[in-house]
């Protein structure tokens, strides 16, 4: 009898443990089912699709971006070296900046397979390149690089006219004289851009290998605003010789003044904005010293100057130390100037060595005389036309006189 209760208690204990174990296992099973079921619910329509999507997102792009020159390169040429390409994909973004944050413009080539800069690079400058390409599945690959351009041993600059901020007459070209002869004219000309307001077509013309002039087909319109960008820094003007100039020049075209000298009548007609404002008696080159025909531009204005025949090949014929109201028309020495020694030549006969003389007084103090009147109403860039002379037309490069060349020849 004593053993039964013990036996009963023992049976009861075993029964309690038997019921507890299935409950624990059931909890584990429910947890497992819930976890699996939760994953299925998050995927929406099935776990298989979600797994494939994760695989696609993490797969590397097949596109390969290549940047030349290589990262860290130094002494890099300023032209023809920078190139970005994409294999097994297409470029979608290329950004090239210098150390100041200035961006270099460029263009995609071959439908996105390549990229090249639209201009040369500056010398002695570090550049950062960032490029992105996409493969056929839209996956991106990016590449970053930096390099530094060469520091040139030999350089050139362009000395230009007119000056920045100046107001000039309607005949004024923009003229650049280079300090070294240029053997790569296309590259140099491409580095000089001219914008005008209102817009007008402006073209350049080379005189020799060291001078480049720009002008429109006709005289400028009054009020035109001209902006010139001299982006010469890094341009290889000749083998091993690079530009070192980066400058913006702005000038404005003033009122129109065009004066016409008739050698036969010995008179000059001055037109302001198309209207005659004065007719002035003049004296021009005597026989054997005839004044050039053609359109000439005032390039220099001197209240008083010395004129010595030695400087223009007329040695010993004259040396006048105080010529008043002198305005240069050619490099070779043609001026329109005041003349106080000409007597009654003005309007009557031609007595000069090729210049155009207007009546004046010694010292140029009288503002009422013809020479002073004309000088005080003129500016650099005004046009003086000479006609009916027995001499030939002035050369286009003798002064800033490119208007004597046809537009067809100018742009050829």
C-alpha positions in Angstrom: 0.0 0.0 0.0 2.8 2.4 0.9 4.3 1.9 -2.5 1.2 2.8 -4.5 1.1 6.5 -3.6 4.8 6.7 -4.3 4.2 4.9 -7.6 1.2 7.2 -8.3 3.1 10.3 -7.6 5.8 9.1 -9.9 3.4 8.5 -12.7 1.9 11.9 -12.1 5.3 13.6 -12.4 6.1 11.8 -15.6 2.8 12.9 -17.0 3.5 16.6 -16.1 6.8 16.4 -17.9 5.3 14.8 -20.9 2.8 17.7 -21.3 5.5 20.4 -20.8 7.9 19.2 -23.5 5.3 19.3 -26.4 4.4 22.9 -25.3 8.1 24.0 -25.5 8.5 22.3 -28.9 5.3 23.9 -30.1 6.5 27.3 -29.2 9.7 26.7 -31.1 7.8 25.5 -34.1 5.4 28.4 -34.0 8.4 30.8 -33.8 10.0 29.1 -36.8 6.8 29.2 -38.8 6.1 32.8 -37.9 9.7 33.8 -38.9 9.3 32.1 -42.3 5.8 33.4 -42.7 7.0 37.0 -41.9 9.6 36.8 -44.6 7.0 35.7 -47.1 4.7 38.5 -46.2 7.4 41.2 -46.5 8.3 40.0 -50.0 4.7 40.6 -51.2 4.2 37.9 -53.9 6.9 35.4 -53.0 10.4 34.9 -51.6 12.0 34.0 -54.9 11.5 37.3 -56.6 12.9 39.2 -53.6 16.0 37.1 -53.6 16.6 37.8 -57.3 16.1 41.6 -56.8 18.8 41.7 -54.1 21.2 39.9 -56.3 20.7 42.4 -59.2 21.1 45.4 -56.9 24.5 44.2 -55.6 26.0 43.0 -58.9 28.8 45.2 -60.1 28.4 47.4 -63.3 30.0 46.0 -66.4 31.0 49.5 -67.6 34.7 50.4 -67.4 35.7 54.0 -67.2 39.2 55.0 -68.3 40.8 58.4 -67.8 44.0 59.6 -69.5 46.4 60.8 -68.4 46.7 58.4 -65.5 46.0 59.4 -61.9 48.8 61.5 -60.4 50.5 62.3 -63.7 52.6 65.4 -63.9 54.1 67.5 -66.7 51.0 66.8 -68.9 50.6 68.4 -72.3 47.9 71.1 -72.4 46.3 69.8 -75.6 45.5 66.4 -77.0 46.2 64.5 -73.8 43.0 64.5 -71.7 40.6 61.8 -72.8 37.8 59.9 -71.0 36.4 56.6 -72.5 33.9 54.0 -71.5 34.0 50.3 -72.4 30.9 48.0 -72.0 28.8 51.1 -71.3 28.2 54.8 -72.1 29.4 57.9 -70.3 26.7 59.8 -68.5 28.8 62.5 -66.7 32.3 63.9 -67.1 33.4 66.8 -64.9 36.8 68.4 -65.1 37.8 71.2 -62.8 40.9 73.1 -62.0 42.1 73.9 -58.5 40.0 77.1 -58.4 36.8 75.2 -59.3 36.6 76.4 -62.9 35.1 73.8 -65.1 36.4 72.7 -68.4 33.8 72.4 -71.1 33.8 69.2 -73.3 31.7 67.1 -75.5 30.6 63.4 -75.7 31.9 61.5 -78.7 30.8 58.2 -80.4 27.4 58.2 -78.6 28.9 58.3 -75.1 31.8 56.0 -75.7 34.2 58.9 -75.2 34.6 62.5 -74.0 37.1 65.2 -75.1 37.6 68.8 -73.8 36.4 71.6 -76.0 39.5 73.7 -75.3 43.1 73.4 -74.3 44.1 73.3 -70.6 46.0 75.9 -68.7 49.7 75.4 -68.0 51.1 74.5 -64.5 47.6 73.7 -63.3 46.2 70.7 -61.3 42.9 69.2 -62.6 40.4 66.9 -61.0 38.4 64.5 -63.2 35.2 62.7 -62.2 33.5 60.4 -64.7 30.4 58.2 -64.6 29.2 55.5 -67.0 26.3 53.1 -67.1 26.2 49.6 -68.5 23.3 48.2 -70.5 21.4 47.3 -67.3 21.7 50.9 -66.0 24.3 50.1 -63.4 26.8 52.9 -62.7 30.6 52.8 -62.6 32.6 55.9 -61.6 36.2 56.9 -61.8 38.1 59.8 -60.3 41.6 61.1 -61.2 43.9 64.1 -61.0 46.9 65.3 -62.9 49.0 68.4 -63.3 49.9 70.1 -66.6 53.4 71.2 -67.6 55.2 74.3 -66.6 56.5 75.9 -69.9 60.1 77.1 -70.2 59.2 79.4 -73.2 56.1 81.6 -73.3 54.4 84.3 -75.3 51.7 87.0 -74.7 49.5 89.1 -77.0 49.8 92.9 -76.8 46.4 94.2 -77.8 44.5 97.3 -78.8 42.0 98.9 -77.8 42.5 98.9 -74.1 40.1 97.4 -71.6 37.2 99.8 -70.8 37.9 102.2 -73.7 35.4 103.9 -76.0 36.5 103.9 -79.6 35.3 104.9 -83.1 33.4 102.7 -85.5 36.5 101.7 -87.5 38.5 100.2 -84.6 39.4 96.6 -85.0 40.6 94.4 -82.1 44.3 93.8 -82.9 46.7 91.5 -81.1 50.5 91.6 -81.7 52.2 88.5 -80.3 55.6 88.5 -78.7 56.6 85.4 -80.6 56.0 84.3 -84.2 53.0 81.8 -84.2 53.2 78.6 -86.2 50.0 77.1 -84.9 47.6 79.9 -85.9 44.4 77.9 -85.7 45.0 77.0 -82.1 45.8 80.6 -81.1 42.8 82.0 -83.0 40.5 79.4 -81.4 41.6 80.6 -78.0 40.4 84.2 -78.7 36.6 84.6 -78.6 34.7 87.8 -79.3 31.1 88.4 -78.2 29.1 91.6 -79.1 25.9 93.2 -78.0 24.0 93.5 -80.3 25.4 90.3 -82.0 27.4 90.7 -85.2 29.7 88.3 -87.0 33.4 89.1 -86.2 36.2 87.4 -88.0 40.0 87.3 -87.5 42.7 87.8 -90.1 46.4 87.1 -89.8 49.0 89.6 -91.0 52.2 87.6 -91.0 52.8 85.2 -88.1 52.7 87.7 -85.2 49.6 89.8 -85.7 45.9 88.9 -85.6 43.1 91.5 -86.2 39.4 91.0 -85.7 36.6 93.1 -87.3 33.0 92.8 -88.6 32.2 93.0 -92.3 31.1 96.7 -92.0 32.0 99.4 -89.6 30.7 98.8 -86.1 27.3 100.2 -85.1 27.4 102.9 -82.6 26.8 101.7 -79.0 28.0 98.1 -79.7 29.5 96.5 -76.6 32.4 94.1 -77.4 33.8 91.5 -75.0 37.1 89.7 -75.9 38.3 86.6 -74.0 42.0 86.0 -74.4 42.3 82.4 -73.3 45.9 82.0 -74.3 47.2 80.3 -71.1 48.5 76.9 -72.2 48.1 77.3 -75.9 51.1 76.0 -77.8 51.7 78.8 -80.3 54.8 77.2 -81.7 56.7 74.1 -80.7 57.6 74.4 -77.0 56.3 77.9 -76.7 53.1 78.4 -74.7 50.8 81.3 -74.0 50.6 82.6 -70.5 47.8 85.1 -70.8 44.2 84.8 -69.6 42.4 88.1 -69.8 39.0 89.6 -70.6 38.9 92.9 -72.5 35.8 95.0 -72.9 35.3 98.1 -75.0 32.4 100.1 -76.4 31.8 101.7 -79.8 31.1 105.4 -79.6 29.3 107.8 -82.0 30.1 107.3 -85.7 32.6 109.8 -87.3 33.8 109.2 -90.8 35.8 111.9 -92.5 36.5 111.9 -96.3 39.5 113.8 -97.8 39.3 114.6 -101.5 42.8 115.2 -102.7 41.5 116.9 -105.9 39.3 119.5 -104.1 41.6 119.7 -101.1 38.7 119.5 -98.7 37.7 117.2 -95.9 34.0 116.4 -95.2 33.4 115.4 -91.6 30.3 113.2 -91.0 28.9 112.5 -87.6 26.3 109.7 -87.4 25.8 110.0 -91.1 25.3 113.8 -91.2 27.8 116.4 -92.5 28.9 118.6 -89.6 31.8 120.5 -91.2 33.9 120.9 -94.4 37.5 121.7 -93.8 40.2 123.0 -96.2 43.3 120.7 -96.2 46.6 120.2 -97.8 47.8 116.7 -98.7 51.0 115.1 -100.3 52.6 117.0 -103.0 53.6 115.3 -106.3 56.1 112.5 -105.5 55.0 112.4 -101.9 51.3 111.6 -102.5 49.0 110.6 -99.7 47.7 107.1 -99.7 44.2 106.4 -100.9 41.9 104.3 -98.8 40.2 103.9 -95.4 42.5 104.7 -92.5 41.8 104.5 -88.8 43.1 106.9 -86.2 45.3 104.8 -83.9 47.1 107.5 -81.8 46.4 111.0 -80.7 49.1 113.5 -79.7 48.5 117.1 -78.6 52.0 117.9 -79.8 54.8 115.7 -81.3 58.0 115.9 -83.2 58.1 114.9 -86.9 61.5 114.1 -88.4 61.9 113.0 -92.0 64.7 110.6 -90.9 62.1 108.3 -89.3 60.2 107.8 -92.5 63.0 107.7 -95.1 62.9 111.4 -95.9 66.2 112.2 -94.2 67.1 115.9 -94.0 63.9 117.1 -95.6 62.2 118.3 -92.4 62.4 118.2 -88.6 59.5 119.9 -86.9 59.7 119.6 -83.1 56.3 120.9 -82.2 53.7 119.6 -84.6 50.3 120.2 -82.9 47.1 118.1 -82.9 48.6 115.1 -84.5 46.6 111.9 -85.1 48.3 108.8 -86.6 46.7 107.0 -89.6 49.5 104.5 -90.6 52.4 102.8 -89.0 54.6 104.2 -91.7 54.1 107.7 -90.5 51.0 109.2 -92.1 49.2 111.7 -89.8 46.4 114.1 -90.0 47.7 117.0 -88.0 47.8 120.7 -87.4 50.1 122.8 -89.7 51.1 126.3 -88.8 53.8 126.7 -91.5 51.7 126.0 -94.6 50.7 129.5 -95.5 47.8 129.6 -97.8 48.1 125.9 -99.0 44.9 124.8 -97.2 42.3 124.3 -99.9 44.6 125.6 -102.6 47.5 123.2 -103.2 49.1 120.1 -101.8 52.4 120.7 -100.1 53.0 117.9 -97.5 55.2 114.8 -97.6 52.1 112.6 -97.5 50.3 113.7 -94.4 47.0 115.5 -94.3 47.5 119.1 -92.9 44.9 121.3 -91.3 45.4 124.9 -90.5 46.7 125.5 -87.0 48.8 127.9 -84.9 52.2 127.3 -83.4 51.7 125.8 -79.9 48.2 124.7 -80.8 46.6 127.2 -78.3 43.8 128.4 -80.6 40.8 126.2 -80.2 39.0 127.9 -83.0 41.4 126.8 -85.8 40.4 123.8 -88.0 43.1 121.4 -86.6 42.0 122.0 -83.0 38.3 121.7 -83.9 38.9 118.3 -85.6 41.2 117.0 -82.9 38.8 117.8 -80.1 36.0 116.0 -81.9 38.0 112.9 -82.8 38.8 109.6 -81.0 40.9 106.6 -81.6 39.0 104.3 -84.0 37.5 107.1 -86.1 37.8 106.7 -89.9 39.5 109.0 -92.3 39.0 108.1 -96.0 41.3 109.5 -98.7 40.2 109.5 -102.3 41.4 110.8 -105.7 45.1 110.7 -104.8 47.6 109.7 -107.5 49.1 107.1 -105.1 47.9 103.5 -104.5 45.6 102.3 -101.7 47.2 101.9 -98.3 48.2 98.4 -97.3 45.7 96.8 -94.9 48.4 96.0 -92.4 49.9 99.6 -92.5 48.2 100.7 -89.4 44.8 99.3 -88.4 43.5 99.6 -92.0 42.1 96.2 -92.7 39.0 97.8 -94.1 40.9 98.1 -97.4 40.6 94.3 -97.8 37.4 92.8 -99.0 35.4 90.6 -96.7 36.0 87.6 -98.9 39.8 88.0 -98.6 39.6 88.8 -94.9 37.8 85.6 -94.1 39.6 83.4 -96.7 
